Amino acid sequence: MYAAAPYENAVRAVLLAHKERGALGLVGALGGALAGAVREGAGRLRGEGPLLLVPMPSPPRRR
């Protein structure tokens, strides 16, 4: 599993604000971080299997 950053503190707060409250101010930075994690994962696989991207939706009660 590859992630752009540990899911804690400021990273957690920004992601939750984006997902649950529509805060779009850091969408470019979040997209760049996601792209970097995908590149890292794809680069390490190199023929070892498929690269699977799994969304982590907020629980329905939080939306």
All heavy atoms as TSV, in Angstrom:
chain	resi	resn	atom	element	x	y	z
A	1	MET	N	N	0.849	-1.167	0.000
A	1	MET	CA	C	0.000	0.000	0.000
A	1	MET	C	C	0.899	1.235	0.000
A	1	MET	O	O	1.898	1.278	0.698
A	1	MET	CB	C	-0.895	0.015	1.239
A	1	MET	CG	C	-1.755	1.227	1.261
A	1	MET	SD	S	-2.812	1.509	2.718
A	1	MET	CE	C	-3.128	-0.041	3.399
A	2	TYR	N	N	0.521	2.208	-0.795
A	2	TYR	CA	C	1.266	3.460	-0.892
A	2	TYR	C	C	0.326	4.611	-0.581
A	2	TYR	O	O	-0.820	4.609	-1.006
A	2	TYR	CB	C	1.858	3.638	-2.296
A	2	TYR	CG	C	2.782	2.514	-2.647
A	2	TYR	CD1	C	2.333	1.412	-3.335
A	2	TYR	CD2	C	4.106	2.542	-2.231
A	2	TYR	CE1	C	3.175	0.353	-3.629
A	2	TYR	CE2	C	4.954	1.500	-2.520
A	2	TYR	CZ	C	4.489	0.406	-3.216
A	2	TYR	OH	O	5.320	-0.635	-3.491
A	3	ALA	N	N	0.821	5.574	0.149
A	3	ALA	CA	C	0.041	6.759	0.487
A	3	ALA	C	C	0.920	7.983	0.280
A	3	ALA	O	O	2.144	7.905	0.359
A	3	ALA	CB	C	-0.440	6.689	1.932
A	4	ALA	N	N	0.291	9.089	0.026
A	4	ALA	CA	C	1.026	10.333	-0.186
A	4	ALA	C	C	1.644	10.841	1.109
A	4	ALA	O	O	2.692	11.474	1.096
A	4	ALA	CB	C	0.107	11.387	-0.781
A	5	ALA	N	N	0.982	10.564	2.235
A	5	ALA	CA	C	1.459	11.029	3.544
A	5	ALA	C	C	0.728	10.233	4.625
A	5	ALA	O	O	-0.341	9.680	4.366
A	5	ALA	CB	C	1.181	12.518	3.708
A	6	PRO	N	N	1.283	10.187	5.826
A	6	PRO	CA	C	0.563	9.518	6.922
A	6	PRO	C	C	-0.775	10.221	7.185
A	6	PRO	O	O	-0.849	11.453	7.163
A	6	PRO	CB	C	1.490	9.673	8.127
A	6	PRO	CG	C	2.841	9.939	7.544
A	6	PRO	CD	C	2.596	10.676	6.250
A	7	TYR	N	N	-1.799	9.448	7.430
A	7	TYR	CA	C	-3.140	9.992	7.661
A	7	TYR	C	C	-3.252	10.421	9.125
A	7	TYR	O	O	-3.790	9.692	9.966
A	7	TYR	CB	C	-4.186	8.935	7.308
A	7	TYR	CG	C	-5.604	9.420	7.395
A	7	TYR	CD1	C	-6.086	10.367	6.501
A	7	TYR	CD2	C	-6.469	8.940	8.363
A	7	TYR	CE1	C	-7.392	10.815	6.564
A	7	TYR	CE2	C	-7.787	9.378	8.438
A	7	TYR	CZ	C	-8.230	10.310	7.539
A	7	TYR	OH	O	-9.530	10.756	7.605
A	8	GLU	N	N	-2.708	11.588	9.416
A	8	GLU	CA	C	-2.743	12.109	10.783
A	8	GLU	C	C	-2.583	13.627	10.762
A	8	GLU	O	O	-2.188	14.204	9.767
A	8	GLU	CB	C	-1.648	11.470	11.646
A	8	GLU	CG	C	-0.249	11.694	11.099
A	8	GLU	CD	C	0.819	10.878	11.803
A	8	GLU	OE1	O	0.487	9.847	12.400
A	8	GLU	OE2	O	1.991	11.278	11.753
A	9	ASN	N	N	-2.951	14.246	11.845
A	9	ASN	CA	C	-2.780	15.680	12.072
A	9	ASN	C	C	-3.267	16.543	10.907
A	9	ASN	O	O	-4.421	16.465	10.514
A	9	ASN	CB	C	-1.328	15.984	12.438
A	9	ASN	CG	C	-0.873	15.181	13.646
A	9	ASN	OD1	O	-1.629	14.982	14.579
A	9	ASN	ND2	N	0.349	14.684	13.618
A	10	ALA	N	N	-2.386	17.384	10.363
A	10	ALA	CA	C	-2.782	18.347	9.325
A	10	ALA	C	C	-3.268	17.650	8.057
A	10	ALA	O	O	-4.229	18.102	7.423
A	10	ALA	CB	C	-1.626	19.287	9.004
A	11	VAL	N	N	-2.621	16.556	7.672
A	11	VAL	CA	C	-3.036	15.833	6.462
A	11	VAL	C	C	-4.467	15.327	6.626
A	11	VAL	O	O	-5.306	15.483	5.740
A	11	VAL	CB	C	-2.077	14.660	6.166
A	11	VAL	CG1	C	-2.617	13.780	5.048
A	11	VAL	CG2	C	-0.698	15.188	5.813
A	12	ARG	N	N	-4.765	14.751	7.772
A	12	ARG	CA	C	-6.110	14.249	8.043
A	12	ARG	C	C	-7.128	15.393	7.999
A	12	ARG	O	O	-8.191	15.273	7.396
A	12	ARG	CB	C	-6.145	13.557	9.401
A	12	ARG	CG	C	-7.498	12.975	9.744
A	12	ARG	CD	C	-7.425	12.245	11.104
A	12	ARG	NE	N	-8.674	11.600	11.398
A	12	ARG	CZ	C	-9.728	12.193	11.970
A	12	ARG	NH1	N	-9.656	13.471	12.299
A	12	ARG	NH2	N	-10.833	11.528	12.205
A	13	ALA	N	N	-6.791	16.509	8.619
A	13	ALA	CA	C	-7.706	17.653	8.664
A	13	ALA	C	C	-8.001	18.184	7.262
A	13	ALA	O	O	-9.151	18.482	6.934
A	13	ALA	CB	C	-7.120	18.756	9.540
A	14	VAL	N	N	-6.980	18.290	6.418
A	14	VAL	CA	C	-7.167	18.796	5.054
A	14	VAL	C	C	-8.015	17.825	4.232
A	14	VAL	O	O	-8.930	18.239	3.513
A	14	VAL	CB	C	-5.802	19.047	4.377
A	14	VAL	CG1	C	-5.952	19.272	2.878
A	14	VAL	CG2	C	-5.104	20.235	5.015
A	15	LEU	N	N	-7.723	16.538	4.336
A	15	LEU	CA	C	-8.487	15.552	3.574
A	15	LEU	C	C	-9.954	15.529	3.998
A	15	LEU	O	O	-10.854	15.470	3.151
A	15	LEU	CB	C	-7.877	14.162	3.719
A	15	LEU	CG	C	-6.574	13.953	2.956
A	15	LEU	CD1	C	-5.963	12.607	3.317
A	15	LEU	CD2	C	-6.796	14.059	1.465
A	16	LEU	N	N	-10.210	15.571	5.289
A	16	LEU	CA	C	-11.590	15.578	5.757
A	16	LEU	C	C	-12.321	16.853	5.337
A	16	LEU	O	O	-13.486	16.803	4.948
A	16	LEU	CB	C	-11.648	15.406	7.274
A	16	LEU	CG	C	-11.285	14.012	7.769
A	16	LEU	CD1	C	-11.277	13.979	9.295
A	16	LEU	CD2	C	-12.212	12.960	7.207
A	17	ALA	N	N	-11.639	17.983	5.392
A	17	ALA	CA	C	-12.261	19.234	4.945
A	17	ALA	C	C	-12.618	19.151	3.456
A	17	ALA	O	O	-13.694	19.577	3.036
A	17	ALA	CB	C	-11.331	20.410	5.204
A	18	HIS	N	N	-11.723	18.578	2.677
A	18	HIS	CA	C	-11.960	18.441	1.237
A	18	HIS	C	C	-13.118	17.477	0.962
A	18	HIS	O	O	-14.035	17.794	0.204
A	18	HIS	CB	C	-10.686	17.941	0.558
A	18	HIS	CG	C	-10.847	17.683	-0.899
A	18	HIS	ND1	N	-10.936	18.687	-1.822
A	18	HIS	CD2	C	-10.951	16.525	-1.597
A	18	HIS	CE1	C	-11.082	18.163	-3.033
A	18	HIS	NE2	N	-11.100	16.853	-2.909
A	19	LYS	N	N	-13.084	16.301	1.583
A	19	LYS	CA	C	-14.089	15.274	1.314
A	19	LYS	C	C	-15.459	15.610	1.883
A	19	LYS	O	O	-16.475	15.342	1.257
A	19	LYS	CB	C	-13.639	13.936	1.914
A	19	LYS	CG	C	-12.531	13.260	1.146
A	19	LYS	CD	C	-11.969	12.052	1.851
A	19	LYS	CE	C	-13.003	11.045	2.264
A	19	LYS	NZ	N	-12.432	9.815	2.849
A	20	GLU	N	N	-15.499	16.156	3.078
A	20	GLU	CA	C	-16.771	16.295	3.775
A	20	GLU	C	C	-17.364	17.702	3.746
A	20	GLU	O	O	-18.554	17.870	3.961
A	20	GLU	CB	C	-16.605	15.814	5.217
A	20	GLU	CG	C	-16.270	14.329	5.264
A	20	GLU	CD	C	-15.980	13.813	6.645
A	20	GLU	OE1	O	-16.079	14.594	7.615
A	20	GLU	OE2	O	-15.648	12.626	6.762
A	21	ARG	N	N	-16.539	18.702	3.491
A	21	ARG	CA	C	-17.059	20.065	3.498
A	21	ARG	C	C	-16.805	20.807	2.187
A	21	ARG	O	O	-17.073	21.993	2.079
A	21	ARG	CB	C	-16.453	20.834	4.683
A	21	ARG	CG	C	-16.917	20.288	6.035
A	21	ARG	CD	C	-16.463	21.135	7.195
A	21	ARG	NE	N	-15.020	21.241	7.334
A	21	ARG	CZ	C	-14.227	20.289	7.875
A	21	ARG	NH1	N	-14.743	19.169	8.303
A	21	ARG	NH2	N	-12.940	20.490	7.999
A	22	GLY	N	N	-16.248	20.102	1.217
A	22	GLY	CA	C	-16.046	20.712	-0.091
A	22	GLY	C	C	-14.990	21.795	-0.131
A	22	GLY	O	O	-15.020	22.653	-1.007
A	23	ALA	N	N	-14.037	21.773	0.804
A	23	ALA	CA	C	-12.941	22.754	0.813
A	23	ALA	C	C	-12.005	22.437	-0.358
A	23	ALA	O	O	-11.337	21.411	-0.361
A	23	ALA	CB	C	-12.190	22.694	2.142
A	24	LEU	N	N	-11.977	23.316	-1.342
A	24	LEU	CA	C	-11.235	23.034	-2.573
A	24	LEU	C	C	-9.934	23.821	-2.714
A	24	LEU	O	O	-9.255	23.705	-3.726
A	24	LEU	CB	C	-12.134	23.318	-3.778
A	24	LEU	CG	C	-13.444	22.524	-3.817
A	24	LEU	CD1	C	-14.273	22.946	-5.024
A	24	LEU	CD2	C	-13.184	21.037	-3.810
A	25	GLY	N	N	-9.550	24.566	-1.714
A	25	GLY	CA	C	-8.365	25.407	-1.804
A	25	GLY	C	C	-7.065	24.661	-2.041
A	25	GLY	O	O	-6.146	25.205	-2.634
A	26	LEU	N	N	-6.980	23.427	-1.591
A	26	LEU	CA	C	-5.750	22.657	-1.757
A	26	LEU	C	C	-5.908	21.505	-2.746
A	26	LEU	O	O	-5.138	20.549	-2.729
A	26	LEU	CB	C	-5.270	22.118	-0.397
A	26	LEU	CG	C	-4.829	23.186	0.587
A	26	LEU	CD1	C	-4.499	22.564	1.936
A	26	LEU	CD2	C	-3.624	23.935	0.051
A	27	VAL	N	N	-6.903	21.603	-3.636
A	27	VAL	CA	C	-7.150	20.510	-4.571
A	27	VAL	C	C	-5.926	20.230	-5.451
A	27	VAL	O	O	-5.629	19.067	-5.747
A	27	VAL	CB	C	-8.428	20.761	-5.400
A	27	VAL	CG1	C	-8.242	21.848	-6.425
A	27	VAL	CG2	C	-8.908	19.485	-6.049
A	28	GLY	N	N	-5.203	21.251	-5.853
A	28	GLY	CA	C	-3.999	21.046	-6.667
A	28	GLY	C	C	-2.925	20.295	-5.906
A	28	GLY	O	O	-2.304	19.363	-6.433
A	29	ALA	N	N	-2.704	20.679	-4.658
A	29	ALA	CA	C	-1.700	20.000	-3.834
A	29	ALA	C	C	-2.114	18.562	-3.535
A	29	ALA	O	O	-1.290	17.646	-3.578
A	29	ALA	CB	C	-1.487	20.763	-2.531
A	30	LEU	N	N	-3.394	18.356	-3.245
A	30	LEU	CA	C	-3.878	16.999	-2.974
A	30	LEU	C	C	-3.760	16.119	-4.223
A	30	LEU	O	O	-3.333	14.968	-4.140
A	30	LEU	CB	C	-5.330	17.031	-2.494
A	30	LEU	CG	C	-5.565	17.624	-1.109
A	30	LEU	CD1	C	-7.058	17.779	-0.846
A	30	LEU	CD2	C	-4.910	16.777	-0.040
A	31	GLY	N	N	-4.115	16.666	-5.363
A	31	GLY	CA	C	-4.001	15.914	-6.622
A	31	GLY	C	C	-2.557	15.570	-6.944
A	31	GLY	O	O	-2.259	14.462	-7.378
A	32	GLY	N	N	-1.659	16.517	-6.713
A	32	GLY	CA	C	-0.237	16.254	-6.954
A	32	GLY	C	C	0.307	15.175	-6.033
A	32	GLY	O	O	1.085	14.308	-6.453
A	33	ALA	N	N	-0.115	15.207	-4.768
A	33	ALA	CA	C	0.322	14.192	-3.811
A	33	ALA	C	C	-0.221	12.816	-4.202
A	33	ALA	O	O	0.494	11.809	-4.140
A	33	ALA	CB	C	-0.125	14.569	-2.400
A	34	LEU	N	N	-1.479	12.759	-4.631
A	34	LEU	CA	C	-2.071	11.500	-5.067
A	34	LEU	C	C	-1.333	10.959	-6.290
A	34	LEU	O	O	-1.007	9.775	-6.364
A	34	LEU	CB	C	-3.554	11.686	-5.374
A	34	LEU	CG	C	-4.278	10.475	-5.956
A	34	LEU	CD1	C	-4.220	9.286	-5.007
A	34	LEU	CD2	C	-5.719	10.834	-6.278
A	35	ALA	N	N	-1.064	11.829	-7.252
A	35	ALA	CA	C	-0.342	11.404	-8.459
A	35	ALA	C	C	1.027	10.847	-8.110
A	35	ALA	O	O	1.464	9.838	-8.671
A	35	ALA	CB	C	-0.214	12.580	-9.436
A	36	GLY	N	N	1.715	11.470	-7.163
A	36	GLY	CA	C	3.026	10.974	-6.738
A	36	GLY	C	C	2.938	9.596	-6.104
A	36	GLY	O	O	3.779	8.726	-6.359
A	37	ALA	N	N	1.913	9.366	-5.280
A	37	ALA	CA	C	1.736	8.049	-4.655
A	37	ALA	C	C	1.418	6.985	-5.706
A	37	ALA	O	O	1.915	5.864	-5.628
A	37	ALA	CB	C	0.630	8.112	-3.601
A	38	VAL	N	N	0.614	7.346	-6.709
A	38	VAL	CA	C	0.292	6.397	-7.780
A	38	VAL	C	C	1.550	6.069	-8.579
A	38	VAL	O	O	1.823	4.895	-8.884
A	38	VAL	CB	C	-0.818	6.951	-8.704
A	38	VAL	CG1	C	-0.987	6.087	-9.949
A	38	VAL	CG2	C	-2.128	7.045	-7.938
A	39	ARG	N	N	2.352	7.068	-8.915
A	39	ARG	CA	C	3.600	6.824	-9.652
A	39	ARG	C	C	4.525	5.922	-8.849
A	39	ARG	O	O	5.142	5.006	-9.384
A	39	ARG	CB	C	4.308	8.138	-9.977
A	39	ARG	CG	C	3.744	8.847	-11.180
A	39	ARG	CD	C	4.648	9.979	-11.661
A	39	ARG	NE	N	4.856	10.988	-10.633
A	39	ARG	CZ	C	4.067	12.042	-10.429
A	39	ARG	NH1	N	3.006	12.224	-11.185
A	39	ARG	NH2	N	4.331	12.912	-9.482
A	40	GLU	N	N	4.634	6.174	-7.545
A	40	GLU	CA	C	5.482	5.359	-6.677
A	40	GLU	C	C	5.007	3.903	-6.678
A	40	GLU	O	O	5.804	2.980	-6.828
A	40	GLU	CB	C	5.459	5.914	-5.252
A	40	GLU	CG	C	6.251	5.112	-4.259
A	40	GLU	CD	C	7.748	5.238	-4.399
A	40	GLU	OE1	O	8.224	6.180	-5.061
A	40	GLU	OE2	O	8.460	4.385	-3.843
A	41	GLY	N	N	3.714	3.696	-6.512
A	41	GLY	CA	C	3.173	2.341	-6.513
A	41	GLY	C	C	3.375	1.643	-7.839
A	41	GLY	O	O	3.776	0.481	-7.895
A	42	ALA	N	N	3.120	2.351	-8.929
A	42	ALA	CA	C	3.275	1.761	-10.262
A	42	ALA	C	C	4.739	1.433	-10.540
A	42	ALA	O	O	5.052	0.393	-11.116
A	42	ALA	CB	C	2.739	2.712	-11.323
A	43	GLY	N	N	5.640	2.294	-10.114
A	43	GLY	CA	C	7.061	2.066	-10.339
A	43	GLY	C	C	7.592	0.864	-9.575
A	43	GLY	O	O	8.460	0.144	-10.052
A	44	ARG	N	N	7.057	0.597	-8.429
A	44	ARG	CA	C	7.525	-0.538	-7.633
A	44	ARG	C	C	6.934	-1.860	-8.091
A	44	ARG	O	O	7.514	-2.906	-7.856
A	44	ARG	CB	C	7.208	-0.306	-6.167
A	44	ARG	CG	C	8.061	0.798	-5.603
A	44	ARG	CD	C	7.861	0.927	-4.139
A	44	ARG	NE	N	8.625	2.052	-3.651
A	44	ARG	CZ	C	9.275	2.038	-2.511
A	44	ARG	NH1	N	9.229	0.998	-1.732
A	44	ARG	NH2	N	9.950	3.097	-2.130
A	45	LEU	N	N	5.775	-1.833	-8.721
A	45	LEU	CA	C	5.145	-3.085	-9.168
A	45	LEU	C	C	5.879	-3.700	-10.359
A	45	LEU	O	O	6.137	-4.885	-10.377
A	45	LEU	CB	C	3.677	-2.851	-9.527
A	45	LEU	CG	C	2.736	-2.716	-8.349
A	45	LEU	CD1	C	1.341	-2.359	-8.832
A	45	LEU	CD2	C	2.690	-3.992	-7.537
A	46	ARG	N	N	6.126	-2.920	-11.362
A	46	ARG	CA	C	6.838	-3.347	-12.579
A	46	ARG	C	C	6.591	-4.810	-12.950
A	46	ARG	O	O	7.464	-5.654	-12.855
A	46	ARG	CB	C	8.336	-3.123	-12.431
A	46	ARG	CG	C	8.688	-1.690	-12.183
A	46	ARG	CD	C	9.473	-1.135	-13.323
A	46	ARG	NE	N	9.948	0.172	-12.918
A	46	ARG	CZ	C	9.684	1.265	-13.577
A	46	ARG	NH1	N	8.998	1.220	-14.668
A	46	ARG	NH2	N	10.128	2.421	-13.166
A	47	GLY	N	N	5.371	-5.115	-13.358
A	47	GLY	CA	C	5.042	-6.452	-13.834
A	47	GLY	C	C	4.690	-7.448	-12.749
A	47	GLY	O	O	4.441	-8.604	-13.045
A	48	GLU	N	N	4.662	-7.039	-11.500
A	48	GLU	CA	C	4.354	-7.966	-10.412
A	48	GLU	C	C	2.855	-8.131	-10.195
A	48	GLU	O	O	2.442	-8.977	-9.419
A	48	GLU	CB	C	4.992	-7.485	-9.117
A	48	GLU	CG	C	6.502	-7.507	-9.140
A	48	GLU	CD	C	7.104	-6.977	-7.855
A	48	GLU	OE1	O	6.431	-7.013	-6.811
A	48	GLU	OE2	O	8.244	-6.520	-7.908
A	49	GLY	N	N	2.061	-7.342	-10.834
A	49	GLY	CA	C	0.617	-7.442	-10.674
A	49	GLY	C	C	-0.035	-6.130	-11.021
A	49	GLY	O	O	0.635	-5.143	-11.318
A	50	PRO	N	N	-1.367	-6.084	-10.961
A	50	PRO	CA	C	-2.078	-4.849	-11.315
A	50	PRO	C	C	-1.967	-3.804	-10.206
A	50	PRO	O	O	-1.782	-4.140	-9.033
A	50	PRO	CB	C	-3.523	-5.314	-11.460
A	50	PRO	CG	C	-3.621	-6.489	-10.554
A	50	PRO	CD	C	-2.279	-7.168	-10.611
A	51	LEU	N	N	-2.047	-2.574	-10.598
A	51	LEU	CA	C	-2.104	-1.462	-9.645
A	51	LEU	C	C	-3.580	-1.170	-9.400
A	51	LEU	O	O	-4.318	-0.856	-10.328
A	51	LEU	CB	C	-1.413	-0.226	-10.215
A	51	LEU	CG	C	-1.486	1.030	-9.350
A	51	LEU	CD1	C	-0.766	0.819	-8.029
A	51	LEU	CD2	C	-0.903	2.218	-10.098
A	52	LEU	N	N	-4.027	-1.318	-8.174
A	52	LEU	CA	C	-5.423	-1.089	-7.824
A	52	LEU	C	C	-5.551	0.188	-7.011
A	52	LEU	O	O	-4.847	0.354	-6.014
A	52	LEU	CB	C	-5.967	-2.273	-7.012
A	52	LEU	CG	C	-5.854	-3.637	-7.667
A	52	LEU	CD1	C	-6.314	-4.724	-6.710
A	52	LEU	CD2	C	-6.664	-3.687	-8.942
A	53	LEU	N	N	-6.426	1.078	-7.432
A	53	LEU	CA	C	-6.720	2.295	-6.687
A	53	LEU	C	C	-8.055	2.094	-5.992
A	53	LEU	O	O	-9.061	1.798	-6.644
A	53	LEU	CB	C	-6.777	3.505	-7.617
A	53	LEU	CG	C	-5.517	3.779	-8.421
A	53	LEU	CD1	C	-5.729	4.989	-9.322
A	53	LEU	CD2	C	-4.326	3.985	-7.517
A	54	VAL	N	N	-8.070	2.243	-4.688
A	54	VAL	CA	C	-9.274	1.981	-3.906
A	54	VAL	C	C	-9.715	3.273	-3.229
A	54	VAL	O	O	-8.974	3.832	-2.423
A	54	VAL	CB	C	-9.005	0.898	-2.841
A	54	VAL	CG1	C	-10.249	0.616	-2.029
A	54	VAL	CG2	C	-8.487	-0.363	-3.511
A	55	PRO	N	N	-10.909	3.779	-3.551
A	55	PRO	CA	C	-11.389	5.007	-2.894
A	55	PRO	C	C	-11.738	4.726	-1.437
A	55	PRO	O	O	-12.150	3.628	-1.082
A	55	PRO	CB	C	-12.632	5.377	-3.695
A	55	PRO	CG	C	-13.108	4.079	-4.263
A	55	PRO	CD	C	-11.880	3.232	-4.484
A	56	MET	N	N	-11.550	5.712	-0.610
A	56	MET	CA	C	-11.876	5.615	0.800
A	56	MET	C	C	-12.975	6.623	1.080
A	56	MET	O	O	-12.704	7.754	1.490
A	56	MET	CB	C	-10.654	5.880	1.676
A	56	MET	CG	C	-9.508	4.908	1.426
A	56	MET	SD	S	-9.936	3.186	1.682
A	56	MET	CE	C	-10.185	3.152	3.423
A	57	PRO	N	N	-14.230	6.236	0.834
A	57	PRO	CA	C	-15.339	7.185	1.034
A	57	PRO	C	C	-15.574	7.481	2.513
A	57	PRO	O	O	-15.237	6.672	3.377
A	57	PRO	CB	C	-16.539	6.476	0.417
A	57	PRO	CG	C	-16.193	5.029	0.520
A	57	PRO	CD	C	-14.702	4.938	0.401
A	58	SER	N	N	-16.151	8.610	2.776
A	58	SER	CA	C	-16.563	8.945	4.134
A	58	SER	C	C	-17.770	8.088	4.481
A	58	SER	O	O	-18.567	7.745	3.606
A	58	SER	CB	C	-16.942	10.421	4.231
A	58	SER	OG	O	-15.835	11.216	3.931
A	59	PRO	N	N	-17.953	7.765	5.763
A	59	PRO	CA	C	-19.148	7.024	6.150
A	59	PRO	C	C	-20.402	7.827	5.806
A	59	PRO	O	O	-20.384	9.061	5.884
A	59	PRO	CB	C	-19.019	6.879	7.668
A	59	PRO	CG	C	-17.578	7.142	7.974
A	59	PRO	CD	C	-17.078	8.034	6.893
A	60	PRO	N	N	-21.510	7.174	5.441
A	60	PRO	CA	C	-22.734	7.898	5.062
A	60	PRO	C	C	-23.195	8.910	6.116
A	60	PRO	O	O	-23.648	9.993	5.767
A	60	PRO	CB	C	-23.765	6.787	4.880
A	60	PRO	CG	C	-22.956	5.580	4.559
A	60	PRO	CD	C	-21.664	5.734	5.312
A	61	ARG	N	N	-23.066	8.574	7.376
A	61	ARG	CA	C	-23.535	9.506	8.415
A	61	ARG	C	C	-22.708	10.786	8.456
A	61	ARG	O	O	-23.169	11.820	8.893
A	61	ARG	CB	C	-23.541	8.828	9.780
A	61	ARG	CG	C	-22.180	8.435	10.285
A	61	ARG	CD	C	-22.291	7.724	11.645
A	61	ARG	NE	N	-21.063	7.072	11.995
A	61	ARG	CZ	C	-19.987	7.694	12.489
A	61	ARG	NH1	N	-20.015	8.987	12.687
A	61	ARG	NH2	N	-18.895	7.025	12.771
A	62	ARG	N	N	-21.456	10.764	7.960
A	62	ARG	CA	C	-20.608	11.945	7.933
A	62	ARG	C	C	-20.922	12.835	6.737
A	62	ARG	O	O	-20.650	14.019	6.764
A	62	ARG	CB	C	-19.137	11.550	7.913
A	62	ARG	CG	C	-18.680	10.745	9.097
A	62	ARG	CD	C	-18.506	11.590	10.286
A	62	ARG	NE	N	-17.331	12.406	10.070
A	62	ARG	CZ	C	-16.896	13.307	10.898
A	62	ARG	NH1	N	-17.520	13.496	12.010
A	62	ARG	NH2	N	-15.830	14.001	10.652
A	63	ARG	N	N	-21.458	12.242	5.665
A	63	ARG	CA	C	-21.798	13.024	4.479
A	63	ARG	C	C	-23.094	13.714	4.730
A	63	ARG	O	O	-23.477	14.681	4.343
A	63	ARG	CB	C	-21.904	12.133	3.244
A	63	ARG	CG	C	-20.537	11.745	2.745
A	63	ARG	CD	C	-20.615	10.964	1.457
A	63	ARG	NE	N	-20.425	9.568	1.838
A	63	ARG	CZ	C	-21.150	8.565	1.428
A	63	ARG	NH1	N	-22.140	8.756	0.606
A	63	ARG	NH2	N	-20.909	7.347	1.808
